[in-house]
């Protein structure tokens, strides 16, 4: 039986637990420079589930993130927790990407990996709360999807 290929899509987000007055820009957007970056909690749940599956089955876990070079921190944490491989998609052209652009880039990464038997994502990122990237990525890959599982 071939090895199960699991891809986990994760995001580094601003830590909104200790928001200060400098956290918001005048235009209403988040001042990411004023807040430390953390592993999106919902994505951490997806990674933990992938690692449980890895423990029970012959599986390889690849973690993919799109973001600035500093996003390598969530990838390092993913390796520490037990991921087999990590991939950082980074380019200045990605700055300010909306959910459609993000899901497009992530879907191309999964395709370049040769596809996956299972793609896991957190329910939503705490910095945007749109819950769109996972479903949009599944749509672009032509994969069935289940959302908001608890």
TIFIZA-461410 format. One line per field, with one value per atom (N, C-alpha, C, O): x, y, z; residue in three letters; atom name. Coordinates in steps of 0.001 Angstrom, whole numbers. Each point is the difference from the previous one (the first is absolute). Example, Ala and Ser with C-alpha at 12.3 -4.5 7.8 and 13.67 -1.06 7.14 Angstrom:
BEGIN
u <- [13190_-890_900_1036_-1386_820_-770_509]
v <- [-5690_1190_1200_-19_1069_1190_1090_1108]
w <- [7800_0_0_665_-1385_60_730_169]
aa <- [ALA_ALA_ALA_ALA_SER_SER_SER_SER]
at <- [N_CA_C_O_N_CA_C_O]
***
This chain:
BEGIN
u <- [852_-852_900_917_-1172_835_-178_-1026_2044_-19_-1070_-121_-651_-1023_693_889_-1295_592_-962_-1091_1515_-819_691_1186_-1931_503_-814_-1228_1930_-654_336_1170_-2195_180_-85_-990_2035_52_308_404_-607_249_607_-361_1281_526_-852_-209_-283_-923_484_796_-1270_338_-640_-1137_1870_-522_-966_417_-1685_-1019_-365_-924_1642_-308_369_-656_1691_460_61_1075_-2204_-64_248_-562_1421_302_-584_-585_738_-515_650_-582_1779_706_-410_526_-1450_-339_-784_-13_-633_-798_587_425_-413_437_-1175_-1143_1439_-1057_-1043_-1157_1560_-955_-858_-803_974_-822_574_-612_1767_623_943_382_-18_883_1422_517_102_1411_802_298_41_667_1347_449_197_1302_-127_978_-2161_-199_-374_-55_-201_-426_937_432_-114_809_-803_-1229_1924_-657_-54_925_-2031_-203_-591_-452_464_-617_-1509_-516_-199_-1452_-562_217_-934_-467_-839_139_-989_-835_855_-304_1367_888_822_339_-26_711_-850_526_-1840_-912_83_18_34_100_1316_21_1069_1293_-30_493_-1062_-74_-791_369_-1445_-788_806_-45_776_845_1048_272_308_1030_-592_670_-1904_-680_-198_216_-629_-172_1334_61_994_1342_391_601_-943_326_-754_507_-1708_-838_159_-341_848_83_1378_756_-451_1242_-272_-509_849_-330_1201_869_-845_1008_-742_-948_1380_-659_873_1144_-1714_659_-800_-1218_1902_-649_379_1173_-2173_211_-562_-1100_1867_-495_395_991_-1771_305_109_-902_2005_170_1385_763_-428_1328_1052_-346_1623_1057_-107_375_-875_-139_-981_14_-862_-960_698_-638_1938_769_-123_228_-585_-140_-1083_194_-1329_-1048_451_-416_1259_513_994_-2_837_929_-780_336_-1373_-824_-668_-139_-275_-622_979_-373_1620_1027_245_120_-49_211_-1112_254_-1472_-1145_-87_-699_1410_9_-292_-60_-126_-207_1253_1114_-1309_1112_655_1201_-1994_492_-772_-1174_1835_-665_344_1085_-2032_190_-494_-1120_1977_-357_-159_935_-2113_-252_139_-815_1839_216_443_835_-1394_344_-662_-1099_1753_-609_-1337_-876_717_-1249_-1181_-1152_1425_-1074_-523_-1058_1766_-403_-1413_-311_-525_-1371_-909_-1093_1528_-810_-1349_-87_-962_-1316_-135_937_-2103_-175_77_468_-913_78_1448_375_435_1413_726_825_-1136_637_-361_880_-2147_-422_562_296_-148_593_1453_412_362_1411_124_832_-1651_64_-400_600_-1606_-415_1096_201_508_1114_1121_648_-418_1022_-377_844_-2109_-454_146_439_-804_153_1463_321_571_1430_549_945_-1537_392_-486_371_-1191_-571_-1369_-500_-108_-1313_129_1099_-2237_-33_-1217_-997_1099_-1154_-945_-1204_1779_-788_661_1209_-2008_483_-787_-1231_1958_-634_321_1118_-2120_144_-737_-925_1340_-783_-1309_-137_-809_-1314_114_-647_1479_189_1220_456_64_1128_-541_-993_1642_-508_199_-562_1358_221_-977_-57_-703_-936_-1395_-990_912_-1271_-904_-1222_1798_-853_-380_-1068_1914_-232_-165_-749_1436_-155_1162_-203_1408_1171_-91_295_-692_-117_-973_378_-1636_-953_411_-206_777_428_1150_55_856_1107_-538_422_-1343_-606_-682_126_-835_-682_1000_-216_1310_1011_689_429_-324_621_-993_398_-1688_-1019_-173_-424_752_-93_-1326_-493_-93_-1165_429_1174_-2118_357_-1061_-1187_1659_-866_484_1197_-2103_414_-595_-1005_1646_-475_-275_-1001_1891_-118_455_1018_-1770_421_55_333]
v <- [-1181_1181_1248_98_842_1208_872_-47_831_902_1078_590_-340_1048_1359_266_589_1339_1027_222_396_1013_1347_132_862_1369_836_-77_873_898_1430_357_449_1406_822_-73_856_760_1465_370_452_1433_564_-397_1320_780_1253_689_-396_1123_896_-434_1679_868_-535_-472_549_-422_1069_1071_-1367_982_-88_676_-1503_-148_1246_310_401_1173_1217_546_-137_1109_1321_262_560_1325_1069_-318_1568_1102_103_572_-1117_48_-1129_-96_-752_-1190_301_-812_1963_325_1207_973_-1059_1133_963_-344_1544_1001_-450_414_-1271_-464_-1170_-541_148_-1067_-1392_-967_836_-1311_-264_916_-2185_-397_459_-180_764_369_-1223_-151_-706_-1260_212_-855_1978_277_251_-148_523_315_-1221_84_-1212_-1200_-1165_-157_-658_-1183_-996_-31_-769_-992_-1350_-378_-336_-1313_-965_413_-1677_-1054_166_30_79_129_-1188_-1145_1389_-1099_-1044_-1193_1613_-949_-903_-1181_1736_-794_-976_-1089_1479_-899_-1236_-1106_1297_-1140_-939_-1220_1784_-821_-778_-1180_1834_-683_-1134_-1094_1343_-1042_-1204_-1140_1378_-1109_-777_-1230_1945_-668_-874_-1112_1607_-770_-1218_-1026_1123_-1175_-1055_-1189_1627_-939_-637_-1190_1976_-514_-1093_-1005_1203_-991_-1312_-1065_1134_-1191_-675_-1174_1887_-527_309_795_-1423_321_1280_-45_1186_1290_928_-89_979_1059_1330_245_612_1283_1124_182_568_1176_1228_39_958_1239_1105_179_558_1082_1294_20_1053_1319_1007_-180_1234_1109_1249_308_405_1200_578_-416_1376_616_-997_-1033_1335_-911_-366_-1107_2008_-282_-1137_-567_230_-1092_-1347_-1002_982_-1229_-480_-1177_2076_-394_-1064_-940_1069_-1020_-1307_-1077_1166_-1219_-701_-1227_1995_-602_-699_-1112_1777_-622_-1266_-975_983_-1186_-1170_-1130_1398_-1049_-512_-1204_2121_-367_-923_-941_1210_-799_-1347_-899_745_-1306_-22_-1080_2234_20_-532_150_-765_-572_1006_-72_1003_949_1300_-8_1120_1307_799_-133_966_820_1412_201_772_1413_613_-7_533_758_1467_532_122_1393_815_-438_1611_928_1327_21_1062_1317_145_734_-1419_75_-566_311_-1140_-577_970_-244_1326_939_513_458_-539_478_-903_413_-1642_-921_-259_-163_129_-341_-1522_-721_237_-1444_-740_-1138_1751_-665_-182_-1070_2109_-101_-996_-784_821_-924_-1440_-859_589_-1375_-473_-1184_2084_-362_-428_-1041_1837_-335_-1311_-842_666_-1231_-1215_-1067_1219_-1133_-384_-1184_2170_-308_-723_-880_1242_-690_-1463_-886_632_-1383_-778_-1150_1771_-661_-305_-1078_2020_-202_-1152_-674_453_-1129_-1332_-1062_1118_-1220_-315_-1116_2118_-195_-529_-131_-167_-514_-895_153_-1093_-835_740_-251_1169_771_1356_85_974_1352_495_11_395_514_1478_444_305_1437_288_-720_1769_461_603_323_-177_536_1389_307_545_1360_601_-494_1553_713_1091_653_-459_979_1438_917_-706_1379_441_1186_-2095_372_-544_613_-1769_-648_-245_-30_-146_-216_-1460_-287_-640_-1440_-368_-922_1629_-229_-742_-677_783_-563_-1516_-534_-163_-1460_-449_-770_1240_-393_438_-746_1932_456_-858_-296_-104_-862_-1350_-521_-47_-1282_108_-896_1975_211_53_-612_1341_123_-1338_-258_-588_-1317_-1037_-1074_1396_-970_-1089_-1111_1428_-963_175_1121_-2223_142_693_-38_667_720_-163_-174_237_27_1190_121_754_1199_33_-651_1421_283_-1265_-80_-906_-1225_300_661_-1146_210_-1318_-29]
w <- [0_0_0_815_-1714_-62_1244_679_-413_1147_-183_-1074_2130_7_-30_809_-1737_-132_587_-524_1620_673_-136_301_-754_-69_985_33_765_950_-405_-134_-59_-356_1279_727_-455_1248_-284_-1102_2128_-148_1279_1108_-1285_1118_88_-999_2196_191_1137_832_-789_1130_1278_-16_1110_1295_501_442_-514_384_1481_453_300_1423_802_995_-1413_745_-917_-248_-239_-946_728_1063_-1666_556_-913_-1036_1409_-806_-1360_-921_775_-1280_-942_-1109_1531_-772_-1275_-926_874_-1178_-717_624_-1944_-813_-164_298_-773_-200_-1008_76_-1034_-1012_491_-759_2036_569_-157_455_-1085_-151_1175_727_-560_1096_-277_-1102_2091_-66_453_1185_-2124_326_678_764_-1033_616_1502_732_-266_1414_835_1226_-1874_720_-308_-1142_2142_-286_-840_68_-849_-853_716_719_-933_617_-1029_-1068_1401_-802_130_1118_-2223_69_789_-395_1503_852_-734_267_-1169_-740_-896_-166_-405_-851_831_-462_1672_903_285_121_-15_167_-1199_163_-1361_-1214_-10_-351_732_52_1014_-276_1431_1025_-499_280_-1011_-550_-1036_-31_-810_-998_679_-452_1524_702_706_116_352_562_-1082_237_-1425_-1114_-375_-310_342_-304_995_-380_1644_1025_-201_351_-910_-168_-1348_-143_-844_-1364_-573_558_-1657_-711_-781_-1120_1714_-617_19_867_-1841_-83_101_-746_1670_235_-544_418_-1362_-566_405_-169_702_433_-977_-325_-138_-963_579_551_-683_381_-1065_-708_604_-896_858_778_-921_798_-145_-873_1723_-49_489_573_-794_457_1485_386_438_1434_285_1092_-2058_178_149_321_-554_198_1449_282_634_1408_188_771_-1458_141_-633_427_-1436_-623_922_102_559_974_1111_408_70_1042_-520_738_-1995_-599_-31_313_-689_1_1416_223_718_1396_489_751_-1174_439_-715_468_-1611_-653_-1483_-589_-41_-1454_-697_504_-1655_-757_-936_-263_-234_-1002_163_370_-646_60_-1249_-566_151_-1198_287_470_-763_142_-1382_-801_525_-1224_374_755_-1277_371_-1200_-791_667_-1070_353_553_-867_266_-726_458_-1572_-761_793_-305_1320_813_1057_581_-321_1052_-261_-1100_2104_-127_-812_-386_120_-808_663_1217_-2033_522_41_-343_764_150_-1328_-39_-1040_-1307_-445_-478_635_-378_898_-468_1749_940_-329_-63_-143_-297_-1335_-161_-787_-1290_189_-510_1239_238_772_-337_1366_790_-825_136_-989_-838_-985_-272_-263_-903_737_-566_1819_794_204_-135_459_188_-1308_5_-1117_-1303_-292_-502_813_-257_839_-408_1576_844_-565_500_-1530_-559_561_-139_781_599_1414_538_49_1371_148_-706_1639_323_940_23_752_954_193_218_-298_292_1208_-5_1031_1212_169_-262_705_269_1298_378_292_1134_-495_-1180_2077_-377_-596_-1001_1623_-495_677_1032_-1613_601_917_-322_1457_964_-448_599_-1649_-452_-1077_-323_-234_-1050_233_-400_1050_326_-1203_150_-1342_-1168_-192_-541_968_-174_-1476_-324_-569_-1437_-652_-1008_1549_-685_-138_-1070_2116_-84_-1079_-882_933_-1031_-1410_-958_822_-1329_-525_-1194_2069_-422_-449_-1032_1791_-382_-1361_-834_615_-1283_-1144_-1046_1240_-1060_-278_-1124_2150_-177_-519_-450_512_-388_1051_-318_1580_1096_728_128_353_871_1287_370_307_1223_1069_-278_1502_1174_810_265_131_728_1402_286_569_1362_811_712_-823_785_1415_207_762_1393_741_1184]
aa <- [UNK_UNK_UNK_UNK_UNK_UNK_UNK_UNK_UNK_UNK_UNK_UNK_UNK_UNK_UNK_UNK_UNK_UNK_UNK_UNK_UNK_UNK_UNK_UNK_UNK_UNK_UNK_UNK_UNK_UNK_UNK_UNK_UNK_UNK_UNK_UNK_UNK_UNK_UNK_UNK_UNK_UNK_UNK_UNK_UNK_UNK_UNK_UNK_UNK_UNK_UNK_UNK_UNK_UNK_UNK_UNK_UNK_UNK_UNK_UNK_UNK_UNK_UNK_UNK_UNK_UNK_UNK_UNK_UNK_UNK_UNK_UNK_UNK_UNK_UNK_UNK_UNK_UNK_UNK_UNK_UNK_UNK_UNK_UNK_UNK_UNK_UNK_UNK_UNK_UNK_UNK_UNK_UNK_UNK_UNK_UNK_UNK_UNK_UNK_UNK_UNK_UNK_UNK_UNK_UNK_UNK_UNK_UNK_UNK_UNK_UNK_UNK_UNK_UNK_UNK_UNK_UNK_UNK_UNK_UNK_UNK_UNK_UNK_UNK_UNK_UNK_UNK_UNK_UNK_UNK_UNK_UNK_UNK_UNK_UNK_UNK_UNK_UNK_UNK_UNK_UNK_UNK_UNK_UNK_UNK_UNK_UNK_UNK_UNK_UNK_UNK_UNK_UNK_UNK_UNK_UNK_UNK_UNK_UNK_UNK_UNK_UNK_UNK_UNK_UNK_UNK_UNK_UNK_UNK_UNK_UNK_UNK_UNK_UNK_UNK_UNK_UNK_UNK_UNK_UNK_UNK_UNK_UNK_UNK_UNK_UNK_UNK_UNK_UNK_UNK_UNK_UNK_UNK_UNK_UNK_UNK_UNK_UNK_UNK_UNK_UNK_UNK_UNK_UNK_UNK_UNK_UNK_UNK_UNK_UNK_UNK_UNK_UNK_UNK_UNK_UNK_UNK_UNK_UNK_UNK_UNK_UNK_UNK_UNK_UNK_UNK_UNK_UNK_UNK_UNK_UNK_UNK_UNK_UNK_UNK_UNK_UNK_UNK_UNK_UNK_UNK_UNK_UNK_UNK_UNK_UNK_UNK_UNK_UNK_UNK_UNK_UNK_UNK_UNK_UNK_UNK_UNK_UNK_UNK_UNK_UNK_UNK_UNK_UNK_UNK_UNK_UNK_UNK_UNK_UNK_UNK_UNK_UNK_UNK_UNK_UNK_UNK_UNK_UNK_UNK_UNK_UNK_UNK_UNK_UNK_UNK_UNK_UNK_UNK_UNK_UNK_UNK_UNK_UNK_UNK_UNK_UNK_UNK_UNK_UNK_UNK_UNK_UNK_UNK_UNK_UNK_UNK_UNK_UNK_UNK_UNK_UNK_UNK_UNK_UNK_UNK_UNK_UNK_UNK_UNK_UNK_UNK_UNK_UNK_UNK_UNK_UNK_UNK_UNK_UNK_UNK_UNK_UNK_UNK_UNK_UNK_UNK_UNK_UNK_UNK_UNK_UNK_UNK_UNK_UNK_UNK_UNK_UNK_UNK_UNK_UNK_UNK_UNK_UNK_UNK_UNK_UNK_UNK_UNK_UNK_UNK_UNK_UNK_UNK_UNK_UNK_UNK_UNK_UNK_UNK_UNK_UNK_UNK_UNK_UNK_UNK_UNK_UNK_UNK_UNK_UNK_UNK_UNK_UNK_UNK_UNK_UNK_UNK_UNK_UNK_UNK_UNK_UNK_UNK_UNK_UNK_UNK_UNK_UNK_UNK_UNK_UNK_UNK_UNK_UNK_UNK_UNK_UNK_UNK_UNK_UNK_UNK_UNK_UNK_UNK_UNK_UNK_UNK_UNK_UNK_UNK_UNK_UNK_UNK_UNK_UNK_UNK_UNK_UNK_UNK_UNK_UNK_UNK_UNK_UNK_UNK_UNK_UNK_UNK_UNK_UNK_UNK_UNK_UNK_UNK_UNK_UNK_UNK_UNK_UNK_UNK_UNK_UNK_UNK_UNK_UNK_UNK_UNK_UNK_UNK_UNK_UNK_UNK_UNK_UNK_UNK_UNK_UNK_UNK_UNK_UNK_UNK_UNK_UNK_UNK_UNK_UNK_UNK_UNK_UNK_UNK_UNK_UNK_UNK_UNK_UNK_UNK_UNK_UNK_UNK_UNK_UNK_UNK_UNK_UNK_UNK_UNK_UNK_UNK_UNK_UNK_UNK_UNK_UNK_UNK_UNK_UNK_UNK_UNK_UNK_UNK_UNK_UNK_UNK_UNK_UNK_UNK_UNK_UNK_UNK_UNK_UNK_UNK_UNK_UNK_UNK_UNK_UNK_UNK_UNK_UNK_UNK_UNK_UNK_UNK_UNK_UNK_UNK_UNK_UNK_UNK_UNK_UNK_UNK_UNK_UNK_UNK_UNK_UNK_UNK_UNK_UNK_UNK_UNK_UNK_UNK_UNK_UNK_UNK_UNK_UNK_UNK_UNK_UNK_UNK_UNK_UNK_UNK_UNK_UNK_UNK_UNK_UNK_UNK_UNK_UNK_UNK_UNK_UNK_UNK_UNK_UNK_UNK_UNK_UNK_UNK_UNK_UNK_UNK_UNK_UNK_UNK_UNK_UNK_UNK_UNK_UNK_UNK_UNK_UNK]
at <- [N_CA_C_O_N_CA_C_O_N_CA_C_O_N_CA_C_O_N_CA_C_O_N_CA_C_O_N_CA_C_O_N_CA_C_O_N_CA_C_O_N_CA_C_O_N_CA_C_O_N_CA_C_O_N_CA_C_O_N_CA_C_O_N_CA_C_O_N_CA_C_O_N_CA_C_O_N_CA_C_O_N_CA_C_O_N_CA_C_O_N_CA_C_O_N_CA_C_O_N_CA_C_O_N_CA_C_O_N_CA_C_O_N_CA_C_O_N_CA_C_O_N_CA_C_O_N_CA_C_O_N_CA_C_O_N_CA_C_O_N_CA_C_O_N_CA_C_O_N_CA_C_O_N_CA_C_O_N_CA_C_O_N_CA_C_O_N_CA_C_O_N_CA_C_O_N_CA_C_O_N_CA_C_O_N_CA_C_O_N_CA_C_O_N_CA_C_O_N_CA_C_O_N_CA_C_O_N_CA_C_O_N_CA_C_O_N_CA_C_O_N_CA_C_O_N_CA_C_O_N_CA_C_O_N_CA_C_O_N_CA_C_O_N_CA_C_O_N_CA_C_O_N_CA_C_O_N_CA_C_O_N_CA_C_O_N_CA_C_O_N_CA_C_O_N_CA_C_O_N_CA_C_O_N_CA_C_O_N_CA_C_O_N_CA_C_O_N_CA_C_O_N_CA_C_O_N_CA_C_O_N_CA_C_O_N_CA_C_O_N_CA_C_O_N_CA_C_O_N_CA_C_O_N_CA_C_O_N_CA_C_O_N_CA_C_O_N_CA_C_O_N_CA_C_O_N_CA_C_O_N_CA_C_O_N_CA_C_O_N_CA_C_O_N_CA_C_O_N_CA_C_O_N_CA_C_O_N_CA_C_O_N_CA_C_O_N_CA_C_O_N_CA_C_O_N_CA_C_O_N_CA_C_O_N_CA_C_O_N_CA_C_O_N_CA_C_O_N_CA_C_O_N_CA_C_O_N_CA_C_O_N_CA_C_O_N_CA_C_O_N_CA_C_O_N_CA_C_O_N_CA_C_O_N_CA_C_O_N_CA_C_O_N_CA_C_O_N_CA_C_O_N_CA_C_O_N_CA_C_O_N_CA_C_O_N_CA_C_O_N_CA_C_O_N_CA_C_O_N_CA_C_O_N_CA_C_O_N_CA_C_O_N_CA_C_O_N_CA_C_O_N_CA_C_O_N_CA_C_O_N_CA_C_O_N_CA_C_O_N_CA_C_O_N_CA_C_O_N_CA_C_O_N_CA_C_O_N_CA_C_O_N_CA_C_O_N_CA_C_O_N_CA_C_O_N_CA_C_O_N_CA_C_O_N_CA_C_O_N_CA_C_O_N_CA_C_O_N_CA_C_O_N_CA_C_O_N_CA_C_O_N_CA_C_O_N_CA_C_O_N_CA_C_O_N_CA_C_O_N_CA_C_O_N_CA_C_O_N_CA_C_O_N_CA_C_O_N_CA_C_O_N_CA_C_O_N_CA_C_O_N_CA_C_O]
***
